[in-house]
């Protein structure tokens, strides 16, 4: 099976209805590990009726709460958007046309978005200390999805300084950073030429709310705000995310839990002889057996995310102890049936 990242066919995890049709297994019978979304999502309190009846109001303090949670300088450097996906589509149009470097295996929406806006897209080796001389912009997903590579803040700030001297921009997508926030650049977005994207969808398990944030200079945010229009984040989503941002005890307990479960997932895969890269929310293996593994698990009702270049599989976290047991059993069966 081929997963191509083109402007017309960008593959994502979570496409469980497609898996159910393809393998003739009922939707409700699947164990979906195809995303890196926290399976222990935040317990959203009841949504007040006004959140449904009233138009979202930018005076409700939503941006201020996001600035405090992410560590941005202030609310003037935060723009709420309908998921970071909306920003990924709008940002390339707002930036000066030029060459943009993007890792060859990373979140698949970036390259088509920049190409559509007239930029030249080239490969960025995130393991290399120096940026190519012709690069005007760079996109880094940190930690990277799906390869789990993680760059420290000093490296990213050095890259930002280099691009800024050229009049360019560093975009850092920190969608998975909440579980391991030490390298976040949110505190530095008062610098021109730096954009940080954040999402409560992964760590808080609120992906269905379609809320996200662009952290950047007020000048760039004004341009994006005009392009995206009013009421980008719904009232119920604002209510849910605000409650999650305020619950510090839940955040601390969940970070500890995810570190343990991420290590457990990596150990489980390692026990089958795979070399594993992992974050607290997902694990990734690049292996010649990847296609067989993905297919064998799918036939047993476990859905993972398969990549062709290189042949690799990403696993999200199981939600329950019975899910862990099922994954372990199905992994053993998949690796012995060859």
PyMOL commands that set and color helices and strands:
alter all, ss='L'
color gray80, all
select helices_A, chain A and resi 16-23+27-29+49-53+58-60+62-70+75-77+84-94+109-116+153-165+177-183+186-188+207-209+218-228+235-246+248-270+290-298+321-336
alter helices_A, ss='H'
color red, helices_A
select strands_A, chain A and resi 31-32+78-81+99-102+120-123+137-141+169-173+194-199+212-215+276-278+282-286+302-303+305-307+312-316
alter strands_A, ss='S'
color yellow, strands_A
deselect
rebuild
show_as cartoon
